Amino acid sequence: MKKYQCPDCSYIYDEAVGHEHEGYEPGTRFEDLPEDFACPACFVREKEDFVPLESDSITSDCAKNKNSVVRSLKK
Ligand SMILES: [Zn+2]
C-alpha cells in the first residue's frame, strides 16, 4: 500500500485507509481513484498533482543522505 500527499495542504491519501467520507473504501488503490478525484482537504489539487510518498525503508535512506549533506556543508 502506498501513500500520496497533496502538495498544497499536506493531506495524505493512504491506500490502506482510503477516504470513506468520499466513498473510497480502505484498500482503494490510488490508481483506482476516479480521474476527477480532488484533494478531500483543500479541493484545490487533483489526482495528478499528488506526490507519491516513499516507503519507510527509503525514508531512512533519505535521512542518511541528509546526514551526508550536513557533513559536506561543514567543510
Ligand atoms: Zn490538499
N, CA, C, O and the ligand as a Tripos MOL2 file, in Angstrom:
@<TRIPOS>MOLECULE
protein
  301   299    76     0     0
PROTEIN
NO_CHARGES

@<TRIPOS>ATOM
      1 N           0.8490   -1.1990    0.0000 N.3       1 MET1
      2 CA          0.0000    0.0000    0.0000 C.3       1 MET1
      3 C           0.8830    1.2480    0.0000 C.2       1 MET1
      4 O           1.8830    1.3260    0.7130 O.2       1 MET1
      5 N           0.4910    2.1970   -0.8040 N.am      2 LYS2
      6 CA          1.2680    3.4300   -0.9060 C.3       2 LYS2
      7 C           0.4830    4.6000   -0.3330 C.2       2 LYS2
      8 O          -0.7140    4.5060   -0.0640 O.2       2 LYS2
      9 N           1.1900    5.6910   -0.1580 N.am      3 LYS3
     10 CA          0.5680    6.9220    0.2990 C.3       3 LYS3
     11 C           0.8970    8.0240   -0.7000 C.2       3 LYS3
     12 O           1.9630    8.0370   -1.3160 O.2       3 LYS3
     13 N          -0.0280    8.9250   -0.8380 N.am      4 TYR4
     14 CA          0.1650   10.0480   -1.7560 C.3       4 TYR4
     15 C          -0.1890   11.3230   -1.0260 C.2       4 TYR4
     16 O          -1.1840   11.3770   -0.3020 O.2       4 TYR4
     17 N           0.6220   12.3490   -1.2130 N.am      5 GLN5
     18 CA          0.4280   13.5820   -0.4700 C.3       5 GLN5
     19 C           0.0470   14.7350   -1.3880 C.2       5 GLN5
     20 O           0.5880   14.8980   -2.4820 O.2       5 GLN5
     21 N          -0.9050   15.5310   -0.9020 N.am      6 CYS6
     22 CA         -1.2890   16.7590   -1.5920 C.3       6 CYS6
     23 C          -0.1720   17.7790   -1.4220 C.2       6 CYS6
     24 O           0.2340   18.0560   -0.2930 O.2       6 CYS6
     25 N           0.3320   18.3410   -2.5070 N.am      7 PRO7
     26 CA          1.4460   19.2920   -2.3940 C.3       7 PRO7
     27 C           1.0270   20.6260   -1.7950 C.2       7 PRO7
     28 O           1.8830   21.4180   -1.4010 O.2       7 PRO7
     29 N          -0.2630   20.8870   -1.7210 N.am      8 ASP8
     30 CA         -0.7350   22.1760   -1.2060 C.3       8 ASP8
     31 C          -0.9710   22.1600    0.2960 C.2       8 ASP8
     32 O          -0.4670   23.0190    1.0190 O.2       8 ASP8
     33 N          -1.7520   21.1670    0.7700 N.am      9 CYS9
     34 CA         -2.1980   21.2300    2.1640 C.3       9 CYS9
     35 C          -1.6160   20.1000    3.0030 C.2       9 CYS9
     36 O          -1.9180   20.0000    4.1930 O.2       9 CYS9
     37 N          -0.7860   19.2470    2.4060 N.am     10 SER10
     38 CA         -0.1350   18.1570    3.1100 C.3      10 SER10
     39 C          -1.0900   17.0310    3.5190 C.2      10 SER10
     40 O          -0.7280   16.1670    4.3170 O.2      10 SER10
     41 N          -2.3180   17.0440    2.9670 N.am     11 TYR11
     42 CA         -3.2010   15.9050    3.1790 C.3      11 TYR11
     43 C          -2.5570   14.6760    2.5500 C.2      11 TYR11
     44 O          -1.9840   14.7480    1.4630 O.2      11 TYR11
     45 N          -2.6580   13.5360    3.2560 N.am     12 ILE12
     46 CA         -2.0860   12.3030    2.7320 C.3      12 ILE12
     47 C          -3.1830   11.2990    2.4490 C.2      12 ILE12
     48 O          -3.9480   10.9340    3.3420 O.2      12 ILE12
     49 N          -3.2580   10.8490    1.1980 N.am     13 TYR13
     50 CA         -4.1600    9.7510    0.8710 C.3      13 TYR13
     51 C          -3.4020    8.4550    1.1160 C.2      13 TYR13
     52 O          -2.3980    8.1760    0.4600 O.2      13 TYR13
     53 N          -3.8940    7.6630    2.0690 N.am     14 ASP14
     54 CA         -3.2680    6.3840    2.4050 C.3      14 ASP14
     55 C          -4.1480    5.2890    1.8220 C.2      14 ASP14
     56 O          -5.3150    5.1570    2.1910 O.2      14 ASP14
     57 N          -3.5780    4.4990    0.9040 N.am     15 GLU15
     58 CA         -4.3740    3.4490    0.2530 C.3      15 GLU15
     59 C          -4.9530    2.4750    1.2750 C.2      15 GLU15
     60 O          -6.0420    1.9370    1.0730 O.2      15 GLU15
     61 N          -4.2330    2.2460    2.3630 N.am     16 ALA16
     62 CA         -4.7000    1.3030    3.3850 C.3      16 ALA16
     63 C          -5.8910    1.8570    4.1650 C.2      16 ALA16
     64 O          -6.6580    1.1070    4.7680 O.2      16 ALA16
     65 N          -6.0290    3.1680    4.1420 N.am     17 VAL17
     66 CA         -7.0870    3.8220    4.9040 C.3      17 VAL17
     67 C          -8.2280    4.2660    3.9880 C.2      17 VAL17
     68 O          -9.3940    4.2480    4.3830 O.2      17 VAL17
     69 N          -7.8830    4.6650    2.7640 N.am     18 GLY18
     70 CA         -8.8800    5.2010    1.8520 C.3      18 GLY18
     71 C          -9.4170    6.5190    2.3550 C.2      18 GLY18
     72 O          -8.7640    7.2150    3.1330 O.2      18 GLY18
     73 N         -10.6120    6.8590    1.9060 N.am     19 HIS19
     74 CA        -11.2400    8.0910    2.3990 C.3      19 HIS19
     75 C         -12.7420    7.8480    2.3570 C.2      19 HIS19
     76 O         -13.4300    8.2070    1.4020 O.2      19 HIS19
     77 N         -13.2270    7.2210    3.4340 N.am     20 GLU20
     78 CA        -14.6050    6.7300    3.4250 C.3      20 GLU20
     79 C         -15.6130    7.8570    3.2920 C.2      20 GLU20
     80 O         -16.6960    7.6630    2.7420 O.2      20 GLU20
     81 N         -15.2670    9.0170    3.7870 N.am     21 HIS21
     82 CA        -16.1730   10.1630    3.6920 C.3      21 HIS21
     83 C         -16.5020   10.4790    2.2260 C.2      21 HIS21
     84 O         -17.6020   10.9260    1.9010 O.2      21 HIS21
     85 N         -15.5160   10.2330    1.3520 N.am     22 GLU22
     86 CA        -15.7100   10.4790   -0.0750 C.3      22 GLU22
     87 C         -16.1330    9.2090   -0.8100 C.2      22 GLU22
     88 O         -16.3110    9.2170   -2.0280 O.2      22 GLU22
     89 N         -16.2910    8.1290   -0.0660 N.am     23 GLY23
     90 CA        -16.7570    6.8920   -0.6810 C.3      23 GLY23
     91 C         -15.6570    5.9620   -1.1460 C.2      23 GLY23
     92 O         -15.9210    5.0230   -1.8980 O.2      23 GLY23
     93 N         -14.4080    6.2040   -0.7080 N.am     24 TYR24
     94 CA        -13.3080    5.3230   -1.0880 C.3      24 TYR24
     95 C         -12.9990    4.3940    0.0690 C.2      24 TYR24
     96 O         -12.5240    4.8250    1.1200 O.2      24 TYR24
     97 N         -13.2720    3.1210   -0.1330 N.am     25 GLU25
     98 CA        -13.0900    2.1110    0.8990 C.3      25 GLU25
     99 C         -11.6100    1.9740    1.2580 C.2      25 GLU25
    100 O         -10.7420    2.2310    0.4230 O.2      25 GLU25
    101 N         -11.3140    1.5630    2.5200 N.am     26 PRO26
    102 CA         -9.9240    1.2220    2.8460 C.3      26 PRO26
    103 C          -9.3840    0.1880    1.8620 C.2      26 PRO26
    104 O         -10.0670   -0.7870    1.5490 O.2      26 PRO26
    105 N          -8.1800    0.3930    1.3810 N.am     27 GLY27
    106 CA         -7.5960   -0.5230    0.4080 C.3      27 GLY27
    107 C          -7.8060   -0.0840   -1.0230 C.2      27 GLY27
    108 O          -7.3410   -0.7500   -1.9480 O.2      27 GLY27
    109 N          -8.5020    1.0340   -1.2250 N.am     28 THR28
    110 CA         -8.6720    1.5480   -2.5880 C.3      28 THR28
    111 C          -7.3380    2.0800   -3.0850 C.2      28 THR28
    112 O          -6.7490    2.9780   -2.4830 O.2      28 THR28
    113 N          -6.8690    1.5150   -4.1940 N.am     29 ARG29
    114 CA         -5.5780    1.9470   -4.7140 C.3      29 ARG29
    115 C          -5.7140    3.3330   -5.3510 C.2      29 ARG29
    116 O          -6.7550    3.6800   -5.9100 O.2      29 ARG29
    117 N          -4.6580    4.0970   -5.2530 N.am     30 PHE30
    118 CA         -4.6710    5.4480   -5.8010 C.3      30 PHE30
    119 C          -4.9940    5.4150   -7.2950 C.2      30 PHE30
    120 O          -5.7080    6.2760   -7.8100 O.2      30 PHE30
    121 N          -4.4580    4.4140   -7.9740 N.am     31 GLU31
    122 CA         -4.7070    4.2820   -9.4130 C.3      31 GLU31
    123 C          -6.1770    4.0630   -9.7190 C.2      31 GLU31
    124 O          -6.6510    4.3630  -10.8140 O.2      31 GLU31
    125 N          -6.9060    3.5250   -8.7160 N.am     32 ASP32
    126 CA         -8.3120    3.2110   -8.9350 C.3      32 ASP32
    127 C          -9.2350    4.3850   -8.6120 C.2      32 ASP32
    128 O         -10.4420    4.3080   -8.8380 O.2      32 ASP32
    129 N          -8.6730    5.4600   -8.0890 N.am     33 LEU33
    130 CA         -9.4940    6.6370   -7.8330 C.3      33 LEU33
    131 C          -9.9160    7.2380   -9.1720 C.2      33 LEU33
    132 O          -9.1890    7.1320  -10.1600 O.2      33 LEU33
    133 N         -11.0870    7.8670   -9.2030 N.am     34 PRO34
    134 CA        -11.5340    8.4700  -10.4600 C.3      34 PRO34
    135 C         -10.5940    9.5820  -10.9090 C.2      34 PRO34
    136 O          -9.9300   10.2100  -10.0840 O.2      34 PRO34
    137 N         -10.5390    9.8210  -12.2030 N.am     35 GLU35
    138 CA         -9.6490   10.8510  -12.7470 C.3      35 GLU35
    139 C          -9.9910   12.2330  -12.1990 C.2      35 GLU35
    140 O          -9.1290   13.1110  -12.1480 O.2      35 GLU35
    141 N         -11.2450   12.4300  -11.7890 N.am     36 ASP36
    142 CA        -11.6350   13.7480  -11.2750 C.3      36 ASP36
    143 C         -11.5040   13.8380   -9.7590 C.2      36 ASP36
    144 O         -12.0320   14.7530   -9.1290 O.2      36 ASP36
    145 N         -10.7830   12.8600   -9.1800 N.am     37 PHE37
    146 CA        -10.5170   12.9000   -7.7430 C.3      37 PHE37
    147 C          -9.8220   14.2160   -7.3950 C.2      37 PHE37
    148 O          -8.8370   14.5960   -8.0290 O.2      37 PHE37
    149 N         -10.3410   14.8980   -6.3920 N.am     38 ALA38
    150 CA         -9.6930   16.1160   -5.9130 C.3      38 ALA38
    151 C          -9.3700   15.9290   -4.4380 C.2      38 ALA38
    152 O         -10.0280   15.1570   -3.7410 O.2      38 ALA38
    153 N          -8.3560   16.6370   -3.9730 N.am     39 CYS39
    154 CA         -7.9480   16.5510   -2.5780 C.3      39 CYS39
    155 C          -9.1570   16.7890   -1.6730 C.2      39 CYS39
    156 O          -9.7940   17.8380   -1.7740 O.2      39 CYS39
    157 N          -9.4890   15.8470   -0.7940 N.am     40 PRO40
    158 CA        -10.6690   15.9990    0.0710 C.3      40 PRO40
    159 C         -10.4750   17.0750    1.1310 C.2      40 PRO40
    160 O         -11.4370   17.4820    1.7810 O.2      40 PRO40
    161 N          -9.2590   17.5320    1.3100 N.am     41 ALA41
    162 CA         -8.9870   18.5210    2.3580 C.3      41 ALA41
    163 C          -9.0370   19.9460    1.8130 C.2      41 ALA41
    164 O          -9.6290   20.8250    2.4410 O.2      41 ALA41
    165 N          -8.4250   20.1870    0.6520 N.am     42 CYS42
    166 CA         -8.3670   21.5700    0.1510 C.3      42 CYS42
    167 C          -9.1400   21.7530   -1.1440 C.2      42 CYS42
    168 O          -9.4390   22.8850   -1.5250 O.2      42 CYS42
    169 N          -9.4730   20.6570   -1.8330 N.am     43 PHE43
    170 CA        -10.2320   20.6910   -3.0900 C.3      43 PHE43
    171 C          -9.5480   21.5140   -4.1740 C.2      43 PHE43
    172 O         -10.1740   21.8970   -5.1620 O.2      43 PHE43
    173 N          -8.2700   21.7800   -3.9830 N.am     44 VAL44
    174 CA         -7.5290   22.5600   -4.9630 C.3      44 VAL44
    175 C          -6.7560   21.6370   -5.8850 C.2      44 VAL44
    176 O          -6.7490   21.8090   -7.1030 O.2      44 VAL44
    177 N          -6.1000   20.6480   -5.2770 N.am     45 ARG45
    178 CA         -5.2250   19.7730   -6.0430 C.3      45 ARG45
    179 C          -5.9830   18.5600   -6.5550 C.2      45 ARG45
    180 O          -6.8670   18.0350   -5.8780 O.2      45 ARG45
    181 N          -5.6310   18.1240   -7.7450 N.am     46 GLU46
    182 CA         -6.2570   16.9580   -8.3370 C.3      46 GLU46
    183 C          -5.3040   15.7780   -8.2950 C.2      46 GLU46
    184 O          -4.1370   15.8900   -7.9200 O.2      46 GLU46
    185 N          -5.8580   14.6370   -8.6990 N.am     47 LYS47
    186 CA         -5.1370   13.3630   -8.6000 C.3      47 LYS47
    187 C          -3.7130   13.4570   -9.1540 C.2      47 LYS47
    188 O          -2.7610   12.9850   -8.5300 O.2      47 LYS47
    189 N          -3.5800   14.0720  -10.3350 N.am     48 GLU48
    190 CA         -2.2680   14.0960  -10.9910 C.3      48 GLU48
    191 C          -1.2610   14.9540  -10.2380 C.2      48 GLU48
    192 O          -0.0580   14.8460  -10.4770 O.2      48 GLU48
    193 N          -1.7370   15.8050   -9.3300 N.am     49 ASP49
    194 CA         -0.8240   16.6700   -8.5800 C.3      49 ASP49
    195 C          -0.2480   15.9780   -7.3530 C.2      49 ASP49
    196 O           0.7610   16.4210   -6.8050 O.2      49 ASP49
    197 N          -0.8920   14.8820   -6.9170 N.am     50 PHE50
    198 CA         -0.4420   14.2220   -5.6860 C.3      50 PHE50
    199 C           0.9420   13.6230   -5.8600 C.2      50 PHE50
    200 O           1.3010   13.1270   -6.9280 O.2      50 PHE50
    201 N           1.7060   13.6830   -4.7850 N.am     51 VAL51
    202 CA          3.0880   13.2190   -4.7960 C.3      51 VAL51
    203 C           3.1640   11.8780   -4.0810 C.2      51 VAL51
    204 O           2.7540   11.7850   -2.9250 O.2      51 VAL51
    205 N           3.6770   10.8330   -4.7330 N.am     52 PRO52
    206 CA          3.8160    9.5480   -4.0480 C.3      52 PRO52
    207 C           4.8320    9.6430   -2.9210 C.2      52 PRO52
    208 O           5.9140   10.2050   -3.0900 O.2      52 PRO52
    209 N           4.4730    9.0890   -1.7720 N.am     53 LEU53
    210 CA          5.4180    9.0540   -0.6510 C.3      53 LEU53
    211 C           6.1630    7.7390   -0.6710 C.2      53 LEU53
    212 O           5.5970    6.6920   -0.9820 O.2      53 LEU53
    213 N           7.4430    7.8040   -0.3340 N.am     54 GLU54
    214 CA          8.2670    6.6010   -0.3530 C.3      54 GLU54
    215 C           8.0000    5.7690    0.8970 C.2      54 GLU54
    216 O           7.4590    6.2610    1.8870 O.2      54 GLU54
    217 N           8.3870    4.5130    0.8310 N.am     55 SER55
    218 CA          8.1900    3.6320    1.9760 C.3      55 SER55
    219 C           9.1560    3.9980    3.1020 C.2      55 SER55
    220 O          10.0950    4.7680    2.9060 O.2      55 SER55
    221 N           8.9050    3.4260    4.2980 N.am     56 ASP56
    222 CA          9.7110    3.7690    5.4580 C.3      56 ASP56
    223 C          11.1930    3.4760    5.2360 C.2      56 ASP56
    224 O          12.0540    4.2370    5.6770 O.2      56 ASP56
    225 N          11.4880    2.3620    4.5460 N.am     57 SER57
    226 CA         12.8920    1.9900    4.3600 C.3      57 SER57
    227 C          13.5940    3.0460    3.5170 C.2      57 SER57
    228 O          14.7540    3.3740    3.7700 O.2      57 SER57
    229 N          12.9010    3.5740    2.5250 N.am     58 ILE58
    230 CA         13.5170    4.5910    1.6810 C.3      58 ILE58
    231 C          13.6370    5.8990    2.4620 C.2      58 ILE58
    232 O          14.5820    6.6640    2.2650 O.2      58 ILE58
    233 N          12.6660    6.1500    3.3560 N.am     59 THR59
    234 CA         12.7360    7.3510    4.1730 C.3      59 THR59
    235 C          14.0090    7.3500    5.0170 C.2      59 THR59
    236 O          14.6570    8.3860    5.1690 O.2      59 THR59
    237 N          14.3690    6.1720    5.5700 N.am     60 SER60
    238 CA         15.5730    6.1320    6.3830 C.3      60 SER60
    239 C          16.8130    6.3280    5.5080 C.2      60 SER60
    240 O          17.8210    6.8570    5.9780 O.2      60 SER60
    241 N          16.7490    5.9070    4.2410 N.am     61 ASP61
    242 CA         17.8490    6.2060    3.3310 C.3      61 ASP61
    243 C          17.9810    7.7050    3.1420 C.2      61 ASP61
    244 O          19.0870    8.2430    3.0860 O.2      61 ASP61
    245 N          16.8430    8.3710    3.0460 N.am     62 CYS62
    246 CA         16.8530    9.8250    2.8920 C.3      62 CYS62
    247 C          17.5160   10.4730    4.0960 C.2      62 CYS62
    248 O          18.2780   11.4290    3.9540 O.2      62 CYS62
    249 N          17.2230    9.9480    5.2890 N.am     63 ALA63
    250 CA         17.8190   10.5010    6.4930 C.3      63 ALA63
    251 C          19.3330   10.3740    6.4100 C.2      63 ALA63
    252 O          20.0600   11.2880    6.7980 O.2      63 ALA63
    253 N          19.8080    9.2320    5.9000 N.am     64 LYS64
    254 CA         21.2470    9.0470    5.7500 C.3      64 LYS64
    255 C          21.8080   10.0840    4.7860 C.2      64 LYS64
    256 O          22.8580   10.6800    5.0270 O.2      64 LYS64
    257 N          21.0720   10.2880    3.6720 N.am     65 ASN65
    258 CA         21.5360   11.2750    2.7020 C.3      65 ASN65
    259 C          21.5960   12.6580    3.3270 C.2      65 ASN65
    260 O          22.5100   13.4370    3.0560 O.2      65 ASN65
    261 N          20.6010   12.9570    4.1740 N.am     66 LYS66
    262 CA         20.5800   14.2740    4.8100 C.3      66 LYS66
    263 C          21.8310   14.4490    5.6630 C.2      66 LYS66
    264 O          22.4430   15.5170    5.6700 O.2      66 LYS66
    265 N          22.2100   13.3820    6.3900 N.am     67 ASN67
    266 CA         23.4050   13.4590    7.2140 C.3      67 ASN67
    267 C          24.6390   13.7450    6.3720 C.2      67 ASN67
    268 O          25.5070   14.5200    6.7750 O.2      67 ASN67
    269 N          24.7150   13.1130    5.1940 N.am     68 SER68
    270 CA         25.8940   13.3430    4.3700 C.3      68 SER68
    271 C          25.8930   14.7630    3.8300 C.2      68 SER68
    272 O          26.9550   15.3550    3.6390 O.2      68 SER68
    273 N          24.7040   15.3160    3.5820 N.am     69 VAL69
    274 CA         24.6370   16.7110    3.1350 C.3      69 VAL69
    275 C          25.1380   17.6240    4.2470 C.2      69 VAL69
    276 O          25.8970   18.5600    3.9960 O.2      69 VAL69
    277 N          24.7010   17.3430    5.4980 N.am     70 VAL70
    278 CA         25.1520   18.1530    6.6270 C.3      70 VAL70
    279 C          26.6740   18.1020    6.7240 C.2      70 VAL70
    280 O          27.3400   19.1140    6.9470 O.2      70 VAL70
    281 N          27.2090   16.8740    6.5470 N.am     71 ARG71
    282 CA         28.6630   16.7270    6.6490 C.3      71 ARG71
    283 C          29.3510   17.5710    5.5810 C.2      71 ARG71
    284 O          30.3440   18.2410    5.8670 O.2      71 ARG71
    285 N          28.8270   17.5460    4.3430 N.am     72 SER72
    286 CA         29.5010   18.2960    3.2690 C.3      72 SER72
    287 C          29.3740   19.7980    3.4940 C.2      72 SER72
    288 O          30.2250   20.5710    3.0520 O.2      72 SER72
    289 N          28.2910   20.2180    4.1950 N.am     73 LEU73
    290 CA         28.1530   21.6510    4.4630 C.3      73 LEU73
    291 C          29.1760   22.1390    5.4740 C.2      73 LEU73
    292 O          29.5170   23.3220    5.5110 O.2      73 LEU73
    293 N          29.6670   21.2000    6.3040 N.am     74 LYS74
    294 CA         30.6110   21.6060    7.3610 C.3      74 LYS74
    295 C          32.0190   21.8320    6.8190 C.2      74 LYS74
    296 O          32.8790   22.3240    7.5490 O.2      74 LYS74
    297 N          32.2720   21.4890    5.5780 N.am     75 LYS75
    298 CA         33.5960   21.6320    5.0150 C.3      75 LYS75
    299 C          34.2070   23.0230    5.2370 C.2      75 LYS75
    300 O          35.3320   23.2780    4.8080 O.2      75 LYS75
    301 ZN         -4.9810   19.3890   -0.4680 Zn       76 ZN76
@<TRIPOS>BOND
     1     1     2 1
     2     2     3 1
     3     3     4 2
     4     3     5 am
     5     5     6 1
     6     6     7 1
     7     7     8 2
     8     7     9 am
     9     9    10 1
    10    10    11 1
    11    11    12 2
    12    11    13 am
    13    13    14 1
    14    14    15 1
    15    15    16 2
    16    15    17 am
    17    17    18 1
    18    18    19 1
    19    19    20 2
    20    19    21 am
    21    21    22 1
    22    22    23 1
    23    23    24 2
    24    23    25 am
    25    25    26 1
    26    26    27 1
    27    27    28 2
    28    27    29 am
    29    29    30 1
    30    30    31 1
    31    31    32 2
    32    31    33 am
    33    33    34 1
    34    34    35 1
    35    35    36 2
    36    35    37 am
    37    37    38 1
    38    38    39 1
    39    39    40 2
    40    39    41 am
    41    41    42 1
    42    42    43 1
    43    43    44 2
    44    43    45 am
    45    45    46 1
    46    46    47 1
    47    47    48 2
    48    47    49 am
    49    49    50 1
    50    50    51 1
    51    51    52 2
    52    51    53 am
    53    53    54 1
    54    54    55 1
    55    55    56 2
    56    55    57 am
    57    57    58 1
    58    58    59 1
    59    59    60 2
    60    59    61 am
    61    61    62 1
    62    62    63 1
    63    63    64 2
    64    63    65 am
    65    65    66 1
    66    66    67 1
    67    67    68 2
    68    67    69 am
    69    69    70 1
    70    70    71 1
    71    71    72 2
    72    71    73 am
    73    73    74 1
    74    74    75 1
    75    75    76 2
    76    75    77 am
    77    77    78 1
    78    78    79 1
    79    79    80 2
    80    79    81 am
    81    81    82 1
    82    82    83 1
    83    83    84 2
    84    83    85 am
    85    85    86 1
    86    86    87 1
    87    87    88 2
    88    87    89 am
    89    89    90 1
    90    90    91 1
    91    91    92 2
    92    91    93 am
    93    93    94 1
    94    94    95 1
    95    95    96 2
    96    95    97 am
    97    97    98 1
    98    98    99 1
    99    99   100 2
   100    99   101 am
   101   101   102 1
   102   102   103 1
   103   103   104 2
   104   103   105 am
   105   105   106 1
   106   106   107 1
   107   107   108 2
   108   107   109 am
   109   109   110 1
   110   110   111 1
   111   111   112 2
   112   111   113 am
   113   113   114 1
   114   114   115 1
   115   115   116 2
   116   115   117 am
   117   117   118 1
   118   118   119 1
   119   119   120 2
   120   119   121 am
   121   121   122 1
   122   122   123 1
   123   123   124 2
   124   123   125 am
   125   125   126 1
   126   126   127 1
   127   127   128 2
   128   127   129 am
   129   129   130 1
   130   130   131 1
   131   131   132 2
   132   131   133 am
   133   133   134 1
   134   134   135 1
   135   135   136 2
   136   135   137 am
   137   137   138 1
   138   138   139 1
   139   139   140 2
   140   139   141 am
   141   141   142 1
   142   142   143 1
   143   143   144 2
   144   143   145 am
   145   145   146 1
   146   146   147 1
   147   147   148 2
   148   147   149 am
   149   149   150 1
   150   150   151 1
   151   151   152 2
   152   151   153 am
   153   153   154 1
   154   154   155 1
   155   155   156 2
   156   155   157 am
   157   157   158 1
   158   158   159 1
   159   159   160 2
   160   159   161 am
   161   161   162 1
   162   162   163 1
   163   163   164 2
   164   163   165 am
   165   165   166 1
   166   166   167 1
   167   167   168 2
   168   167   169 am
   169   169   170 1
   170   170   171 1
   171   171   172 2
   172   171   173 am
   173   173   174 1
   174   174   175 1
   175   175   176 2
   176   175   177 am
   177   177   178 1
   178   178   179 1
   179   179   180 2
   180   179   181 am
   181   181   182 1
   182   182   183 1
   183   183   184 2
   184   183   185 am
   185   185   186 1
   186   186   187 1
   187   187   188 2
   188   187   189 am
   189   189   190 1
   190   190   191 1
   191   191   192 2
   192   191   193 am
   193   193   194 1
   194   194   195 1
   195   195   196 2
   196   195   197 am
   197   197   198 1
   198   198   199 1
   199   199   200 2
   200   199   201 am
   201   201   202 1
   202   202   203 1
   203   203   204 2
   204   203   205 am
   205   205   206 1
   206   206   207 1
   207   207   208 2
   208   207   209 am
   209   209   210 1
   210   210   211 1
   211   211   212 2
   212   211   213 am
   213   213   214 1
   214   214   215 1
   215   215   216 2
   216   215   217 am
   217   217   218 1
   218   218   219 1
   219   219   220 2
   220   219   221 am
   221   221   222 1
   222   222   223 1
   223   223   224 2
   224   223   225 am
   225   225   226 1
   226   226   227 1
   227   227   228 2
   228   227   229 am
   229   229   230 1
   230   230   231 1
   231   231   232 2
   232   231   233 am
   233   233   234 1
   234   234   235 1
   235   235   236 2
   236   235   237 am
   237   237   238 1
   238   238   239 1
   239   239   240 2
   240   239   241 am
   241   241   242 1
   242   242   243 1
   243   243   244 2
   244   243   245 am
   245   245   246 1
   246   246   247 1
   247   247   248 2
   248   247   249 am
   249   249   250 1
   250   250   251 1
   251   251   252 2
   252   251   253 am
   253   253   254 1
   254   254   255 1
   255   255   256 2
   256   255   257 am
   257   257   258 1
   258   258   259 1
   259   259   260 2
   260   259   261 am
   261   261   262 1
   262   262   263 1
   263   263   264 2
   264   263   265 am
   265   265   266 1
   266   266   267 1
   267   267   268 2
   268   267   269 am
   269   269   270 1
   270   270   271 1
   271   271   272 2
   272   271   273 am
   273   273   274 1
   274   274   275 1
   275   275   276 2
   276   275   277 am
   277   277   278 1
   278   278   279 1
   279   279   280 2
   280   279   281 am
   281   281   282 1
   282   282   283 1
   283   283   284 2
   284   283   285 am
   285   285   286 1
   286   286   287 1
   287   287   288 2
   288   287   289 am
   289   289   290 1
   290   290   291 1
   291   291   292 2
   292   291   293 am
   293   293   294 1
   294   294   295 1
   295   295   296 2
   296   295   297 am
   297   297   298 1
   298   298   299 1
   299   299   300 2
@<TRIPOS>SUBSTRUCTURE
     1 MET1         2 RESIDUE 1 A MET
     2 LYS2         6 RESIDUE 1 A LYS
     3 LYS3        10 RESIDUE 1 A LYS
     4 TYR4        14 RESIDUE 1 A TYR
     5 GLN5        18 RESIDUE 1 A GLN
     6 CYS6        22 RESIDUE 1 A CYS
     7 PRO7        26 RESIDUE 1 A PRO
     8 ASP8        30 RESIDUE 1 A ASP
     9 CYS9        34 RESIDUE 1 A CYS
    10 SER10       38 RESIDUE 1 A SER
    11 TYR11       42 RESIDUE 1 A TYR
    12 ILE12       46 RESIDUE 1 A ILE
    13 TYR13       50 RESIDUE 1 A TYR
    14 ASP14       54 RESIDUE 1 A ASP
    15 GLU15       58 RESIDUE 1 A GLU
    16 ALA16       62 RESIDUE 1 A ALA
    17 VAL17       66 RESIDUE 1 A VAL
    18 GLY18       70 RESIDUE 1 A GLY
    19 HIS19       74 RESIDUE 1 A HIS
    20 GLU20       78 RESIDUE 1 A GLU
    21 HIS21       82 RESIDUE 1 A HIS
    22 GLU22       86 RESIDUE 1 A GLU
    23 GLY23       90 RESIDUE 1 A GLY
    24 TYR24       94 RESIDUE 1 A TYR
    25 GLU25       98 RESIDUE 1 A GLU
    26 PRO26      102 RESIDUE 1 A PRO
    27 GLY27      106 RESIDUE 1 A GLY
    28 THR28      110 RESIDUE 1 A THR
    29 ARG29      114 RESIDUE 1 A ARG
    30 PHE30      118 RESIDUE 1 A PHE
    31 GLU31      122 RESIDUE 1 A GLU
    32 ASP32      126 RESIDUE 1 A ASP
    33 LEU33      130 RESIDUE 1 A LEU
    34 PRO34      134 RESIDUE 1 A PRO
    35 GLU35      138 RESIDUE 1 A GLU
    36 ASP36      142 RESIDUE 1 A ASP
    37 PHE37      146 RESIDUE 1 A PHE
    38 ALA38      150 RESIDUE 1 A ALA
    39 CYS39      154 RESIDUE 1 A CYS
    40 PRO40      158 RESIDUE 1 A PRO
    41 ALA41      162 RESIDUE 1 A ALA
    42 CYS42      166 RESIDUE 1 A CYS
    43 PHE43      170 RESIDUE 1 A PHE
    44 VAL44      174 RESIDUE 1 A VAL
    45 ARG45      178 RESIDUE 1 A ARG
    46 GLU46      182 RESIDUE 1 A GLU
    47 LYS47      186 RESIDUE 1 A LYS
    48 GLU48      190 RESIDUE 1 A GLU
    49 ASP49      194 RESIDUE 1 A ASP
    50 PHE50      198 RESIDUE 1 A PHE
    51 VAL51      202 RESIDUE 1 A VAL
    52 PRO52      206 RESIDUE 1 A PRO
    53 LEU53      210 RESIDUE 1 A LEU
    54 GLU54      214 RESIDUE 1 A GLU
    55 SER55      218 RESIDUE 1 A SER
    56 ASP56      222 RESIDUE 1 A ASP
    57 SER57      226 RESIDUE 1 A SER
    58 ILE58      230 RESIDUE 1 A ILE
    59 THR59      234 RESIDUE 1 A THR
    60 SER60      238 RESIDUE 1 A SER
    61 ASP61      242 RESIDUE 1 A ASP
    62 CYS62      246 RESIDUE 1 A CYS
    63 ALA63      250 RESIDUE 1 A ALA
    64 LYS64      254 RESIDUE 1 A LYS
    65 ASN65      258 RESIDUE 1 A ASN
    66 LYS66      262 RESIDUE 1 A LYS
    67 ASN67      266 RESIDUE 1 A ASN
    68 SER68      270 RESIDUE 1 A SER
    69 VAL69      274 RESIDUE 1 A VAL
    70 VAL70      278 RESIDUE 1 A VAL
    71 ARG71      282 RESIDUE 1 A ARG
    72 SER72      286 RESIDUE 1 A SER
    73 LEU73      290 RESIDUE 1 A LEU
    74 LYS74      294 RESIDUE 1 A LYS
    75 LYS75      298 RESIDUE 1 A LYS
    76 ZN76       301 GROUP 0 **** ****
